[in-house]
Amino acid sequence: MTRLLRTSATTALWALRAYAPSTLLIVAAAATGIAGVVPALALGGPGAGHLDLDVLPGGDLGIPLSGLASSPAAVQRHGIAVLSGILVMLTIAALAVSVVTILALSVLRGRSRQSEVVVRRAVGATRGQMVVSGFIEGAGVAAVALTVGGTAGFFILQWAASTWPGAIGPLALVGPALALVGVGVLILFGMLVPIATIRRARPATTPSTVPPGFAAATVQLGLSCAVLLAAGQLGRHAHDVLAGARQPTLRGGEILEVDSSANPSERATRYAVLLDQLRRTGTYEIVSLSSPGALMGLGSIDVVVTDCGRCSQGGIATPLRAVSAIVNVVSPDTFRAMDVPVLGGRDIASHDGWRSERVALVSRTLAAEHFEGGMAVGRQLQLGQGSGPWFRVVGVVEDRTPEAVGGGLLPRYAVYASALQLPPRSVELLVRPIVGRGYDRTVLRASVGAVGQVRRAQPESEWRAAIAAPTRWFARLVSLTGWLVLGMAVLGTVAVLHLWVTAMMPELAVRRAVGARRRDIFRLVMSRAVGIGVLGVAVGVWVGELLSLPLASAFAGLPDVDLRLVPRVALILLAAALGGGLIPAWRACRAGPAALTAKLDGG
C-alpha cells in the first residue's frame, strides 16, 4: 500500500509539472469562483444575518394606522433584502460559470493526456494505480485552488464588511463551506477524466464541427455582461444621488433628527414655535420639519380612503376608494426642500395648526386616478382605513421618485399632511441657510433643545451621501462579481476554442494543403471568437433586462437596461472573447500541413 501511494504520488507530481498550464487554468477558474461566492453567501446566504442600515424611527404619525401599515424602516429593510438576494443569485450564477469552466478545462486536460494514459497502461500501470494517482493529483490541485480562493474570498469579505454603511448580523458558514466542498470534489473527479476515457474510442470529427462548449462560453460571457450592466446601473444611480449632494444650494444645510416625548398637542405647539423662531432670524432660506424618511422619498405605507365623487369601475359606482399610499407629514418649506412643485391648490401653511381644519396634499397620480375628473382639491380623504380622521385636500403636488433603497417597493400614490396637525414623536429638521450666510449652531441647538432631544445632526451633503452609500456598496460588490465572471469566461473561451481547434485539425490540414495561408486559418479561428462575443452581448442584454426587474423593486426609476452602458460593456466582452481566442488561433496557424496531419495521426 505504501509503495502504491509513493508511486502514485510521484506520477501525480510529474503530471502537475508536465501539464502546468492546464493545471494553473483550473486553479484560476476554481479560485475565482470561490473568491466571488464566499463573501455573498457569508453576508446574505441561508442562515446569514441580514444587512441593516441605521434604523429610521417608526411610522408614528399621531393617528391610528391600519394593520396593513408599514414603516419607512421596514421598507428600507425589505429593499436591502431584495438587493442581498440579487447579490447571492449573481454569485451563485458566477459559481456555476466556474463549474462549467472547470469542466471544460478538465476535458481539455483529459484529451491532451490520452496518449500518455495509453502508454502508461501499455507498460503495466493498473487502473487502480492510475485512479490513486488521479486522486492525489486532484487533491493537490483542489487544496491550492481552495486555499487561494478561500483566502481571496476572506479578504473580499473583510473589505465588504468594513465598508458596509450599517450593521451586519452573524455571518453564515454553511453556504461557503458547501461551495468549497463542491468545488473541491469537482476538481478531484475532473482529474480522473483521462482514466475514464481509456477504453473509449476516439470520437470521429467532421469538418467545421462546433463543440457544445461554444454555448457554454456564450452563456459565460452573457452572464458577465448582465452582471456588469447591473453594476453599472447601480453605480449610475448612486452617482445621480451624490450629484445632488454637490449642488451649491445644499452647502451649509444641516439635518437634525429630533425626538420629543411630549403629548401630541404640546408637540404641535413646540414645533410651531420652533419653525416660527427659526424663520424670524432671517438666516435660513429653508426651514423644513417632516416625518422620518420623507426627505429621501420614503414614508409610512397605509391604506387611505378617497372621496372620489361620481366615480365607477366596471359599471359599479365607487364613490369611496381604498388605495395604498405613502403617508408623510411636512411643513410649509418641505416641498421646496425636496424640489417638488405644487401643481394645483396651495401648499401646507403655517396656520394649518393643531386646532385648524385638517388638510392634506396628494400626489398628481393619486389625484388623476382616484378623484372625479382629476379634481382633488376641495374633496376629502381619510387616513387609517376607516378609523382615522378625514382631511380636506387643499393641493396637488408632482409625483416624486424615491432615492433611497426600497423606493421601488413603495406605492405610486402619496399623501402629505401638516406636521403641526399630525406631529410625530420623531421628526427630521432641515435648515438650509441663505447662500453666502452662515449661522450659529449653538443658537440652533438651543432652539431645538426646547422642543426635544437631538438624536443626530449631520450636514445635508453628508446625509445625501449616506443615502447613496448602500447603493455604491452593492454596485462595487456586483461589479467585482462581474469582473470575476468575465475572467472565468475568458478562461472558458480559451478552453472551448482549444477543443474546437483540436476537433478542426483534419479540416485545417486540408485547408493548408490546398493553399490556405496562415492568416486565413487565424481569421477562421478568431471569427469564432467574435461570434461567441457578439452572441454573449446579446445574451447579456437579455439577461440584464430580466435582472432589472428585481433591481427596480429596490430602486425606483431604474431603466430596464441602461443603453448608455451597453456599448462600453460590449467592447469589454468582445475584447475578452478575442483575447480568449488568440492562443488557440496562434496554435492553429503556426503549424504547416504536415504538422497538422501528424498531430491528427499521433493524437
C-alpha positions in Angstrom: 0.0 0.0 0.0 2.8 2.4 0.9 4.6 1.6 -2.4 1.3 2.3 -4.3 0.9 5.6 -2.6 4.6 6.5 -3.2 4.5 5.6 -6.9 1.1 7.3 -7.4 2.4 10.5 -5.7 5.5 10.6 -7.9 3.3 10.2 -11.0 0.9 12.9 -9.8 3.8 15.4 -9.2 5.1 14.6 -12.7 1.7 15.2 -14.2 1.3 18.5 -12.4 4.6 19.7 -13.8 4.1 18.3 -17.3 0.7 19.8 -17.6 1.3 23.0 -15.7 -0.7 25.4 -18.0 -4.0 23.5 -17.7 -3.4 23.0 -14.0 -2.9 26.7 -13.5 -6.1 27.5 -15.5 -8.2 25.1 -13.4 -6.8 26.6 -10.2 -7.5 30.1 -11.5 -11.1 29.2 -12.5 -11.8 27.5 -9.2 -10.2 30.2 -7.1 -12.1 32.9 -8.9 -15.4 31.2 -8.4 -14.7 30.7 -4.7 -13.5 34.2 -4.2 -16.7 35.6 -5.6 -19.2 33.3 -3.9 -17.8 33.2 -0.3 -18.5 36.9 0.6 -22.0 36.9 -0.8 -23.0 33.6 0.8 -21.4 34.7 4.1 -23.3 38.0 4.2 -26.6 37.1 2.7 -26.9 33.4 2.2 -29.0 30.9 4.0 -28.6 31.3 7.8 -26.8 34.6 7.5 -27.8 37.7 9.5 -29.2 40.5 7.4 -27.5 43.7 6.4 -29.1 46.7 8.0 -28.8 50.5 8.0 -29.3 53.0 10.7 -32.8 52.4 11.8 -35.3 55.1 10.8 -37.7 56.0 13.6 -41.1 54.2 13.5 -44.1 55.3 11.5 -45.9 57.1 14.4 -47.8 59.9 12.7 -50.1 60.7 15.6 -53.0 58.9 14.1 -54.1 55.2 14.4 -52.8 53.4 11.4 -54.3 50.2 10.0 -53.0 46.7 10.4 -51.7 46.9 6.8 -49.4 49.8 7.6 -45.6 49.6 7.0 -43.0 51.9 8.5 -40.1 53.5 6.5 -37.6 51.3 8.3 -39.5 48.2 7.2 -39.5 49.4 3.6 -35.7 50.0 3.8 -35.1 46.6 5.3 -37.1 45.0 2.5 -35.2 46.8 -0.1 -31.9 45.7 1.3 -33.1 42.1 1.5 -34.0 42.3 -2.2 -30.5 43.5 -3.1 -28.9 40.8 -0.9 -30.9 38.2 -2.7 -29.8 39.6 -6.1 -26.2 39.5 -5.0 -26.5 35.9 -3.8 -28.2 34.9 -7.0 -25.5 36.5 -9.1 -22.7 34.9 -7.2 -24.3 31.5 -7.4 -24.5 32.0 -11.1 -20.8 33.0 -11.1 -20.1 29.8 -9.2 -22.0 27.9 -11.9 -19.8 29.6 -14.6 -16.8 28.5 -12.6 -18.1 24.9 -12.6 -18.6 25.0 -16.4 -15.1 26.4 -16.9 -13.5 23.8 -14.6 -15.4 21.0 -16.5 -14.3 22.4 -19.9 -10.7 22.7 -18.7 -10.8 19.2 -17.2 -12.0 17.8 -20.6 -9.3 19.7 -22.4 -6.7 18.4 -20.0 -8.0 14.9 -20.3 -7.9 14.9 -24.1 -4.3 16.2 -24.1 -3.3 13.3 -21.8 -4.9 10.4 -23.7 -1.7 9.4 -25.4 0.2 9.4 -22.0 -2.6 7.3 -20.4 -2.4 4.7 -23.2 1.4 4.5 -22.8 1.1 4.1 -19.0 -1.4 1.2 -19.5 0.8 -0.4 -22.1 3.8 -0.5 -19.7 1.9 -2.2 -17.0 0.2 0.5 -14.9 -3.0 -0.8 -13.4 -6.3 1.1 -13.3 -6.1 1.3 -9.5 -2.7 2.9 -9.6 -3.9 5.4 -12.1 -7.0 6.2 -10.0 -5.0 6.7 -6.9 -2.6 8.9 -8.8 -5.5 10.9 -10.2 -7.0 11.4 -6.7 -3.6 12.6 -5.4 -3.2 14.9 -8.3 -6.8 16.3 -7.8 -6.4 16.7 -4.1 -3.3 18.8 -4.6 -4.9 21.0 -7.2 -8.1 21.3 -5.1 -6.0 22.2 -2.0 -4.2 25.0 -3.8 -7.4 26.3 -5.5 -9.4 26.3 -2.4 -6.6 27.9 -0.4 -6.1 30.7 -2.9 -9.9 31.2 -3.5 -10.8 31.0 0.2 -8.0 33.5 1.2 -9.1 35.9 -1.6 -12.8 35.5 -0.5 -11.9 36.2 3.1 -10.2 39.4 2.2 -13.1 40.5 0.0 -15.5 39.6 2.8 -13.4 41.6 5.3 -13.4 44.6 2.9 -17.2 44.3 2.2 -18.0 44.1 6.0 -15.8 47.0 6.8 -17.2 49.3 4.1 -20.9 48.5 4.6 -22.5 51.7 5.9 -24.6 50.0 8.6 -24.8 46.9 10.8 -24.2 43.3 9.8 -25.7 40.3 11.5 -24.0 37.0 12.2 -22.1 35.6 9.1 -23.3 32.3 7.5 -20.8 29.4 7.3 -22.8 26.6 5.8 -23.1 28.2 2.3 -19.4 29.0 1.8 -18.4 25.6 3.3 -20.7 23.7 0.8 -19.3 25.8 -2.1 -15.8 24.9 -1.0 -16.6 21.2 -0.7 -18.5 21.2 -4.0 -15.6 22.8 -6.0 -13.0 20.6 -4.4 -15.0 17.4 -5.3 -15.4 18.7 -8.9 -11.7 19.3 -9.2 -10.9 15.9 -7.7 -13.1 14.0 -10.2 -12.1 16.3 -13.0 -8.6 14.8 -12.7 -10.0 11.4 -13.4 -11.3 12.3 -16.9 -8.2 10.8 -18.7 -8.7 7.5 -16.8 -12.5 7.4 -17.6 -11.7 7.6 -21.4 -9.1 4.8 -21.5 -11.4 2.3 -23.2 -13.3 4.7 -25.3 -12.6 5.0 -29.0 -11.5 8.3 -30.3 -14.6 10.3 -31.5 -14.8 10.9 -35.2 -14.8 14.5 -36.3 -16.4 16.2 -39.2 -15.3 19.4 -40.9 -16.4 22.6 -39.1 -17.6 20.6 -36.1 -18.8 23.1 -33.4 -18.5 21.6 -29.9 -21.3 22.1 -27.4 -18.8 24.2 -25.3 -19.5 27.2 -27.6 -22.9 27.6 -26.0 -21.3 27.4 -22.5 -18.7 30.1 -23.5 -21.5 32.3 -24.9 -23.5 31.9 -21.6 -20.4 32.7 -19.6 -19.8 35.9 -21.5 -23.5 36.8 -21.5 -23.7 36.4 -17.7 -20.7 38.6 -17.2 -22.3 41.2 -19.5 -25.5 41.1 -17.5 -23.7 41.4 -14.1 -21.6 44.3 -15.4 -24.7 46.1 -16.7 -26.4 45.7 -13.3 -23.4 47.1 -11.6 -23.3 50.0 -14.0 -27.0 50.7 -13.3 -26.4 50.7 -9.5 -23.3 52.9 -9.9 -25.1 55.4 -12.1 -28.0 55.6 -9.6 -25.6 56.3 -6.7 -23.8 58.9 -8.9 -27.1 60.7 -9.5 -27.9 60.8 -5.8 -24.4 62.0 -5.0 -24.6 64.7 -7.7 -27.5 66.2 -5.8 -25.2 66.4 -2.7 -22.8 68.6 -4.7 -25.3 71.3 -5.5 -24.2 74.7 -4.3 -27.6 75.3 -2.6 -27.0 72.3 -0.3 -23.7 73.6 1.0 -24.2 74.6 4.6 -27.5 72.8 5.0 -28.0 70.6 8.0 -30.4 67.9 9.0 -31.2 67.2 12.7 -33.2 64.2 13.9 -35.3 65.3 16.9 -37.2 63.1 19.4 -40.0 64.6 21.5 -41.8 62.8 24.4 -44.5 65.5 24.8 -48.1 64.7 24.1 -49.4 65.4 20.6 -51.0 68.9 21.3 -47.8 70.0 23.1 -45.6 68.7 20.3 -47.6 70.6 17.8 -47.2 73.8 19.8 -43.5 73.3 20.2 -43.0 72.5 16.5 -44.9 75.6 15.5 -42.8 77.8 17.9 -39.6 76.3 16.6 -40.4 76.9 13.0 -41.5 80.5 13.7 -38.3 81.3 15.7 -36.0 79.9 13.0 -37.8 81.8 10.2 -37.7 85.1 12.2 -33.9 85.0 12.4 -33.7 85.8 8.7 -30.7 83.4 8.4 -32.4 80.5 6.8 -33.7 80.1 3.2 -35.5 76.8 4.1 -36.7 75.5 7.5 -38.4 72.2 7.0 -40.0 69.8 9.6 -41.0 66.4 8.3 -41.6 62.8 9.3 -38.6 60.4 9.1 -37.8 59.3 5.6 -39.9 61.9 3.8 -36.9 63.9 2.5 -35.4 60.8 0.9 -38.7 59.7 -0.6 -39.6 57.0 1.9 -42.6 57.1 4.3 -45.2 55.1 6.1 -47.3 52.9 3.8 -51.0 52.6 4.7 -54.5 52.5 3.2 -56.2 55.8 2.5 -59.8 56.3 1.5 -60.5 58.9 -1.1 -63.9 60.7 -1.6 -63.8 60.1 -5.4 -67.2 61.5 -6.2 -69.2 60.2 -9.1 -66.7 57.5 -10.0 -67.2 54.0 -11.2 -65.2 50.9 -12.1 -66.7 48.3 -14.4 -70.1 50.0 -14.2 -70.2 49.9 -10.4 -70.2 53.1 -8.5 -67.2 53.7 -6.3 -67.6 57.0 -4.5 -65.2 55.9 -1.9 -61.9 54.2 -2.9 -59.4 52.5 -0.6 -55.9 52.6 -2.0 -52.4 52.0 -0.7 -50.3 55.2 -0.4 -47.2 56.7 1.1 -48.2 58.9 4.1 -45.9 61.7 5.3 -46.2 64.8 7.4 -44.5 68.0 6.2 -44.2 71.7 7.0 -44.5 74.7 4.6 -40.9 74.6 3.3 -40.7 70.8 2.8 -41.8 70.7 -0.8 -39.2 73.4 -1.7 -36.6 71.4 0.1 -37.5 68.3 -1.9 -37.8 70.3 -5.1 -41.3 69.0 -5.6 -43.6 71.7 -7.2 -47.2 72.3 -6.1 -49.3 71.8 -9.3 -52.7 73.0 -8.0 -54.3 74.5 -4.9 -51.9 75.6 -2.2 -49.0 74.4 -0.1 -49.1 73.4 3.6 -49.3 76.8 5.5 -48.1 77.9 8.9 -51.7 78.4 10.0 -52.5 74.7 9.4 -52.1 74.1 13.1 -53.4 71.8 15.8 -56.8 73.4 16.1 -57.3 74.1 12.4 -59.3 72.1 9.9 -57.2 69.0 8.9 -55.8 69.4 5.5 -53.6 67.4 3.1 -52.0 67.4 -0.3 -52.0 64.5 -2.7 -49.7 63.4 -5.5 -50.6 64.0 -9.1 -51.2 60.4 -9.9 -53.4 59.9 -6.9 -55.5 62.9 -7.9 -55.8 61.8 -11.5 -56.8 58.2 -10.8 -58.9 58.4 -7.7 -60.7 61.7 -7.7 -63.5 62.6 -10.2 -62.1 64.3 -13.2 -58.7 64.5 -11.5 -60.1 67.4 -9.4 -58.9 66.5 -5.9 -58.7 70.0 -4.4 -61.7 70.5 -2.1 -62.6 66.9 -1.8 -62.0 64.6 1.3 -59.7 61.7 2.1 -59.4 59.5 5.2 -56.3 58.1 6.8 -56.2 54.9 8.8 -58.6 52.6 6.8 -61.9 53.8 8.3 -60.6 54.5 11.8 -58.7 57.7 11.2 -59.8 61.3 10.6 -60.9 62.9 7.4 -58.8 65.5 5.7 -59.7 68.2 3.1 -57.4 68.1 0.1 -56.0 71.6 -0.5 -53.4 70.9 -3.1 -51.8 68.6 -5.6 -48.0 68.1 -5.9 -45.9 66.4 -8.5 -45.1 62.7 -8.2 -41.6 62.1 -6.6 -39.1 59.3 -7.4 -37.7 58.0 -4.2 -33.9 58.0 -4.0 -33.3 55.6 -1.1 -33.0 51.8 -1.0 -36.5 50.3 -1.1 -38.0 53.1 -3.1 -39.2 50.7 -5.8 -41.3 48.9 -3.2 -43.4 52.0 -2.5 -46.9 52.5 -4.0 -47.4 55.1 -6.7 -49.6 57.4 -4.6 -48.6 59.8 -1.8 -50.4 61.9 0.8 -48.9 64.8 2.7 -50.4 66.1 5.9 -49.3 69.0 8.1 -46.6 68.3 10.8 -48.5 70.8 13.1 -51.7 68.7 12.8 -50.1 65.2 13.0 -46.9 65.9 15.0 -44.8 62.7 15.0 -42.6 61.8 18.0 -39.6 61.8 15.8 -39.0 64.4 13.1 -36.3 65.5 10.7 -35.5 69.2 10.8 -33.8 70.6 7.7 -32.2 74.0 8.0 -30.6 75.5 4.8 -29.0 78.9 5.3 -29.2 81.6 2.7 -26.3 81.2 0.2 -23.3 83.1 1.5 -24.5 83.4 5.0 -23.6 81.2 7.9 -25.5 80.5 11.1 -24.7 79.9 14.8 -25.2 76.2 15.5 -25.2 76.8 19.3 -28.3 79.0 18.9 -29.9 76.4 16.6 -29.2 73.6 19.2 -30.7 75.7 22.0 -33.9 76.4 20.0 -34.3 72.7 19.1 -33.5 71.7 22.7 -36.7 73.3 23.9 -38.6 71.0 21.6 -36.9 67.7 22.2 -33.7 65.7 22.2 -31.4 65.9 19.1 -30.6 62.3 18.3 -28.3 63.1 15.4 -27.2 66.0 13.3 -25.2 66.0 10.1 -24.6 68.2 7.0 -27.1 67.8 4.3 -24.4 66.8 1.8 -23.2 64.0 4.1 -26.8 62.9 4.6 -27.3 62.6 0.9 -24.0 60.7 0.6 -25.3 58.3 3.3 -28.4 57.7 1.1 -26.2 56.7 -1.8 -23.7 54.7 0.3 -25.6 51.3 0.3 -26.2 51.6 -3.5 -22.5 52.3 -4.1 -21.6 49.3 -1.8 -23.8 46.9 -3.8 -22.6 48.4 -7.1 -18.9 47.7 -6.1 -19.6 44.2 -5.0 -21.7 43.3 -8.0 -19.1 44.9 -10.3 -16.4 42.8 -8.6 -18.6 39.7 -9.3 -18.9 40.7 -12.9 -15.2 41.1 -13.4 -14.6 37.7 -11.8 -17.2 36.1 -14.1 -15.6 37.8 -17.1 -12.2 36.4 -16.1 -13.7 32.9 -15.9 -15.5 33.5 -19.2 -12.1 34.2 -20.8 -10.7 31.0 -19.4 -13.7 29.1 -20.7 -13.4 30.7 -24.1 -9.7 29.6 -24.3 -10.7 26.0 -23.4 -13.6 25.8 -25.8 -11.7 27.3 -28.7 -8.8 25.0 -28.0 -11.1 22.0 -28.1 -12.6 23.3 -31.3 -9.2 23.8 -32.9 -8.3 20.2 -31.9 -11.6 18.9 -33.5 -10.9 21.0 -36.6 -7.4 19.6 -37.2 -8.5 17.4 -40.2 -10.2 20.3 -41.9 -7.3 22.7 -41.1 -4.8 20.2 -42.6 -6.9 20.0 -45.8 -7.2 23.8 -46.0 -3.5 24.3 -45.6 -2.8 21.5 -48.1 -4.9 23.2 -50.8 -3.2 26.6 -50.3 -4.8 28.3 -47.3 -2.5 30.8 -45.7 -1.7 31.2 -42.0 -3.7 34.4 -41.8 -6.7 32.6 -43.3 -6.6 30.0 -40.5 -6.1 32.7 -38.0 -9.1 34.6 -39.2 -11.2 31.4 -39.2 -10.5 30.8 -35.5 -10.8 34.5 -34.5 -14.2 34.7 -36.3 -15.5 32.0 -34.0 -14.2 34.1 -31.0 -16.0 37.2 -32.4 -19.2 35.2 -32.8 -19.0 34.0 -29.2 -18.5 37.6 -28.1 -21.4 39.0 -30.2 -23.8 36.3 -29.0 -22.6 36.8 -25.4 -23.5 40.5 -25.6 -27.0 39.6 -27.0 -27.5 37.1 -24.2 -26.2 39.6 -21.6 -28.6 42.4 -22.7 -31.5 39.9 -22.5 -30.5 38.6 -19.1 -29.8 42.2 -17.9 -33.3 43.2 -18.8 -34.6 40.3 -16.7 -32.3 41.3 -13.9 -33.6 44.8 -14.0 -37.0 43.7 -12.7 -35.8 42.8 -9.2 -33.4 45.8 -9.2 -36.4 48.1 -10.0 -38.1 46.7 -6.9 -35.3 48.0 -4.8 -34.7 51.3 -6.6 -37.4 53.5 -8.2 -36.7 54.9 -11.6 -34.1 52.4 -12.8 -34.4 51.8 -16.6 -34.9 48.2 -17.9 -31.5 48.3 -19.4 -29.3 51.4 -19.4 -28.4 51.6 -23.1 -25.6 54.1 -22.4 -23.7 51.3 -20.7 -24.2 48.7 -23.4 -21.5 49.9 -25.9 -18.8 50.0 -23.2 -19.7 46.6 -21.8 -20.0 45.2 -25.3 -16.4 46.4 -26.2 -15.1 44.8 -23.0 -16.8 41.5 -23.8 -15.6 41.5 -27.5 -12.0 42.2 -26.3 -12.3 39.3 -23.8 -13.6 36.9 -26.4 -10.8 38.0 -28.8 -8.2 37.6 -26.0 -9.5 34.1 -25.3 -9.2 33.2 -29.0 -5.6 34.4 -29.5 -3.8 31.4 -28.1 -5.9 28.7 -30.0 -5.7 30.8 -33.2 -1.9 31.1 -32.9 -1.7 27.3 -32.2 -3.8 26.6 -35.3 -2.0 28.9 -37.8 1.6 28.4 -36.8 1.9 24.8 -37.9 2.1 23.6 -41.5 0.0 20.9 -43.2 2.5 18.1 -42.3 2.5 19.1 -38.6 -1.3 19.3 -38.5 -1.6 15.9 -40.1 1.0 14.5 -37.6 -1.0 15.9 -34.7 -4.1 14.3 -36.1 -2.4 10.9 -36.5 -0.5 11.0 -33.3 -3.2 12.4 -31.1 
